[in-house]
Amino acid sequence: MGASFPASFYQRWVQELSRKTRNLQIDSQSVGSGVGIERFTQGLDEQIARVRGGVFGLPMTAGGIVLAYNLAGVENLRLSQKNYADIFLGNIRRGFKGIY
C-alpha cells in the first residue's frame, strides 16, 4: 500500500522476487502515500499487529521536480536555489517582487 510514484518500481521488484521465491504473496496497492499511511496505521495491514516499536517511513526512491512558468513579459527567468526552496516553502507566491 502506498505512494503511486514508486508503484512501477515495486511491481518490478515483486515480479523478480516472486520468480525467485515460492509461495510468496505481496499485496502492494498504488493508493497514494496518504491513504497508504492511513490504512497501515489503522491496522488494515495484518502485519501492524505484530509491530511492537511502532512504524516509520523509509524512502525507497526519488524523483525530480520541474517548475514551469508562464509570466507575461518575463523572458529570461533565473531562480536561485534559495528561490526554489522558498517557492516550495510557500514564502514566494504569485506577485512576489524581487525575483526577476
N, C-alpha and C positions, 0 to 999 in steps of 0.2 A: 504494500500500500504506500502511496506517496506521490512524490513530485512527478509531474509529467515530463519535465525536461530530460531526465536521465532514463526515461522508460525504454528507449531503444537500446541503450547500453545494457540495462537489466535483462531485456529479452534475449540478447545475445549471450550474456553470461549464463542465464538459466538454460538455454539450449545446449551450451557446451558442458555445463555441469551435469545436466540430465543425461547427456550422451555418455558421460563417464561414470555416472553413479546410478546404481539400480534402486528402484523403489523410492525415488526422491520426488516429493511433491512440494512445489514452491508456488505460492499464490501471490503474485505481485500485480496490483491494480493501479493503473495510472489515474488517480482521482484528484491530484493536486496535493501539494505538501500540507496545506492547512487541514484538509479533510483526512489525510493520512495520519497526521499527528493526533487529530481529534479521535479518530477510530482507535488508534493504538492506545492512547491514554485512557479511553473509556472502557477498555477491556474487551473490545471486539476481536482483538487478536488473542487467541488462546494462550500464546506464549507469555503474555504480560503477567499472567497469574503466577508464573514461576520466577519472575524477576524480583529479587529482594532489594537491590540497591537503587532502584529507580531506572530510568531510561535517559538516554541522551542522543542527540542528533549527531551523525557522523557524515561530513561532506564526502560525497562519492565522486563528484565530477565538477567541472567548472565550465563556464561559457562566457563568451564576450558579449558586451552590450555596446550598441552603436547609437549615438544620438543623431537624430535627423532634425533639421530645422528649415523653416521657410519664413524668413523675416523680410518684409518689404524693405528695399533699399540697402540691405546688407549683402554684400557680395563676397567678402573675404573675412569670415568669422574664425578667429583663433582663440580657443579656450585653453586656459592653463589647467594643470592637474587640480589645483585648488578650486577653479571654476566648476569642473566636473563634479568634484566631491560636494561642493555647495549646492549644485543643482539637485543631486540625489538626497541631500540632507534637507532640502526644502528652503535653504537660505536664499536661493536665487529663483525668482518666479518671473512670469511674464511682465514686461515693463521695467525690469531691473535696469537701472542706469549704471554705466561704468564697465560693462563687459566689452563693448565694442565702441 
